[in-house]
Amino acid sequence: MKRVLLGLLILFIALTIFLDTRDYVLGTDLKIEEIPDVSGEFEDYTMAYDAMESSLDGVGNLDYTAAYSKHLYKLSDGHYYSLEMLDASCKSAYYLYTGFIEVKNPSVSELSFPENKFNLIQVGDKFQQKSWDLKSKAGVHHFKVGEFSQSDRIEDRVSMNDKGTAGLLVSTIPNKDVIVINQEGLWLDRGNNKVGMDEKMKSFRSERAALAAVKKDDFGRLAGVLKTGDMNFYLFSRQIDIFHEYTVVPVRLDKGQVSAGKYERFTYKKDNEFESEFEEKVDDVVYNLHFQQGGKITHYPHHVKDGTIDIAVEVRSEH
């Protein structure tokens, strides 16, 4: 009996050593306690982000690999709020490091972390099979790692393997009155509708009266007016920390009549290189909006430059 117990003990010890050695070799032995807590208030968004990024420095054999595309929201109080996701590797293991940054005002940005902020998502070329939820001021964020299914939305894919068959998906159920800003910079409401584009077009005596009626809140300064034969496009600009906020108000001109009501809103990060295009239709006018920053800029006849961002409109009848 003693020999049997001794044999089981030796087997248990050997198995423990094997598992510990395997975890060490693969890099799956990292613990969340090894990451310092850097949550708190900072002077701006960039300082908060840099603190999150630098908190991975010197943690075991962990290497900071890259940042995934952030998920950006606007809370009901007007604060910008971002879900930050960093990819960090340790030998053959890949981890997802998550945090939240809230831009409270031009001089205060708060960095916070969920309890479940550090997750192993991939070992070698194989994604783990797991899912979890995180609650935040913006809503409930659902994370799913593993094989993709037909019910998964392509726009929720954050990372994937070379075959495109497995990876990381992130989706959000936003809280009431929270605005979702998609990867193209477009504002969407909780029902995935374009903010401002469901408003009704109404007749006004003048363009000034039309603009005064359309403004729902602070659109910022007038950055320019793109005048076409069928419609004038008023572009408003507002900067909050690193975020450039734009509102486009189309004003219809038809046989001396002025009508307005709809508007569309966008947000882009300062210094990011991007090119976004949106096709819209207001009344019987079809047009395309173009937002560009960095790289090779395509120039259109009707455009305005706001700092480093080029904004243009093409009306379909003018093609």
Residue pairs with C-beta under 8 A, 6 or more apart in sequence:
20 29
22 28
23 29
25 91
25 92
26 91
26 92
26 93
26 123
26 124
27 61
27 89
27 90
27 91
27 92
27 93
28 90
28 93
28 120
28 123
30 59
30 60
30 62
30 90
30 93
30 95
30 118
30 120
32 117
32 118
34 59
34 60
35 55
35 56
35 59
35 97
35 117
35 118
36 55
37 113
38 51
38 52
38 54
38 55
38 111
39 99
39 111
39 112
39 113
40 51
40 110
40 111
41 104
41 108
41 109
41 110
41 111
42 48
42 51
42 108
42 109
42 110
42 111
43 107
43 108
43 109
44 103
44 106
44 107
44 109
44 241
44 242
45 80
45 82
45 101
45 103
45 109
45 241
45 242
45 243
46 242
47 109
48 101
48 109
48 110
48 111
49 84
49 101
49 111
51 111
52 84
52 86
52 97
52 99
52 101
52 111
53 64
53 67
53 86
56 62
56 64
56 86
56 88
56 97
57 64
60 90
61 90
61 91
62 88
62 89
62 90
62 95
63 88
63 89
63 90
64 86
64 88
65 86
65 87
65 88
65 89
65 94
66 86
66 87
67 84
67 85
67 86
67 87
68 85
68 86
68 87
68 158
68 159
68 168
69 85
69 158
69 183
70 82
70 83
70 84
70 85
71 82
71 83
71 85
71 141
71 170
71 172
72 80
72 81
72 82
72 83
72 180
72 181
72 243
72 267
73 80
73 81
73 82
73 83
73 138
73 139
73 172
73 174
73 178
73 179
73 180
73 181
74 80
74 81
74 178
74 179
74 181
74 187
74 267
75 81
75 102
75 137
75 138
75 178
76 175
76 176
76 177
76 178
79 102
79 103
79 104
80 102
80 103
80 240
80 241
80 243
80 267
81 100
81 101
81 102
81 103
81 136
81 137
81 138
82 100
82 101
83 98
83 100
83 136
83 138
83 141
83 170
83 172
84 98
84 99
84 100
84 101
85 96
85 97
85 98
85 158
85 170
86 96
86 97
86 98
87 94
87 95
87 96
87 97
87 159
88 94
88 95
88 97
89 95
92 123
92 124
93 120
93 122
93 123
94 120
94 121
94 122
94 123
95 118
95 119
95 120
95 121
96 118
96 119
96 121
96 143
96 168
97 117
97 118
98 113
98 114
98 117
98 118
98 119
98 134
99 111
99 112
99 113
99 114
99 117
100 111
100 112
100 113
100 114
100 136
100 137
100 138
101 109
101 110
101 111
101 112
102 109
102 110
102 112
102 137
103 109
103 240
103 241
103 243
104 110
106 240
106 241
109 241
114 134
114 135
114 136
116 132
116 134
119 130
119 132
119 143
119 145
120 128
121 127
121 128
121 130
121 145
121 159
121 168
122 128
122 145
125 161
127 145
127 146
127 147
127 161
127 166
127 167
127 168
128 145
128 146
129 145
129 146
129 147
130 144
130 145
130 146
131 142
131 143
131 144
131 145
131 146
132 142
132 143
133 140
133 141
133 142
133 143
134 140
134 141
134 143
135 141
137 175
138 172
138 174
138 175
138 178
139 172
139 173
139 174
139 175
139 178
140 172
140 173
141 170
141 171
141 172
142 170
142 171
142 172
142 173
143 168
143 169
143 170
144 152
144 168
144 169
144 170
144 171
145 167
145 168
145 169
146 166
147 165
147 166
148 157
148 160
148 164
148 165
148 166
148 167
148 169
152 169
153 169
153 171
155 182
155 183
156 169
156 170
156 171
157 167
157 168
157 169
158 167
158 168
158 169
158 170
159 167
159 168
160 166
160 167
160 168
161 167
172 180
174 180
174 190
175 190
176 190
177 190
178 190
179 187
179 188
179 189
179 195
180 187
180 188
180 189
180 190
180 192
181 187
181 188
181 267
182 188
184 276
184 278
185 266
185 267
185 268
185 274
185 276
185 291
186 194
186 264
186 265
186 266
186 276
186 278
187 194
187 195
187 196
187 264
187 265
187 266
187 267
188 194
188 195
189 195
194 264
195 264
195 265
196 216
196 247
196 262
196 263
196 264
196 265
197 262
197 263
197 264
197 280
199 214
199 261
199 262
199 263
200 261
201 252
201 259
201 260
201 261
201 262
201 282
201 283
202 213
202 259
202 260
202 261
203 257
203 258
203 259
204 210
204 213
204 258
204 259
204 260
205 258
206 258
207 232
207 251
207 258
207 260
209 258
210 251
210 258
210 259
210 260
211 234
211 249
211 251
211 260
213 260
213 261
214 249
214 260
214 261
214 262
214 263
216 263
218 238
219 236
219 238
219 247
219 249
220 236
220 237
220 238
220 239
220 245
220 247
221 236
221 237
221 238
222 234
222 235
222 236
222 237
223 235
223 236
223 237
223 246
223 304
223 306
223 311
224 235
224 304
224 306
224 311
225 232
225 233
225 234
225 235
226 232
226 233
226 235
226 302
226 303
226 304
226 311
226 312
226 313
227 233
227 302
228 287
228 302
228 313
228 315
228 318
229 315
229 317
229 318
230 252
230 253
230 254
230 285
230 315
230 317
231 250
231 251
231 252
231 253
231 282
231 285
231 287
231 315
232 250
232 251
232 253
233 248
233 249
233 250
233 251
233 287
233 302
233 313
234 248
234 249
234 251
235 246
235 247
235 248
235 304
235 306
235 311
236 246
236 247
236 248
236 249
237 244
237 245
237 246
237 306
238 244
238 245
238 246
238 247
239 245
239 270
242 269
242 270
242 271
243 267
243 268
243 269
243 270
244 267
244 268
244 269
244 270
244 306
244 307
244 309
245 265
245 266
245 267
246 265
246 266
246 267
246 268
246 291
246 306
246 309
246 311
247 263
247 264
247 265
247 266
248 263
248 264
248 265
248 266
248 289
249 260
249 262
249 263
250 260
250 262
250 263
250 280
250 282
250 285
250 287
251 258
251 259
251 260
252 258
252 259
252 260
252 282
252 283
252 285
254 283
259 283
262 282
264 278
264 280
264 289
266 276
266 291
268 274
268 276
268 291
268 293
268 309
270 308
271 293
271 294
271 308
272 293
272 294
273 293
273 294
273 295
274 291
274 292
274 293
274 294
275 290
275 291
275 292
275 293
275 295
275 298
276 290
276 291
276 292
277 288
277 289
277 290
277 291
278 288
278 289
279 286
279 287
279 288
280 286
280 287
280 288
280 289
281 287
285 315
285 316
285 317
286 315
286 316
286 317
287 313
287 314
287 315
287 316
288 313
288 314
288 316
289 311
289 312
289 313
290 298
290 300
290 303
290 310
290 311
290 312
290 313
290 314
291 309
291 310
291 311
292 298
292 309
292 310
292 311
292 312
293 308
293 309
293 310
294 308
297 310
299 310
299 312
300 312
300 313
300 314
301 318
302 312
302 313
302 314
302 315
303 310
303 311
303 312
303 313
304 310
304 311
304 312
305 311
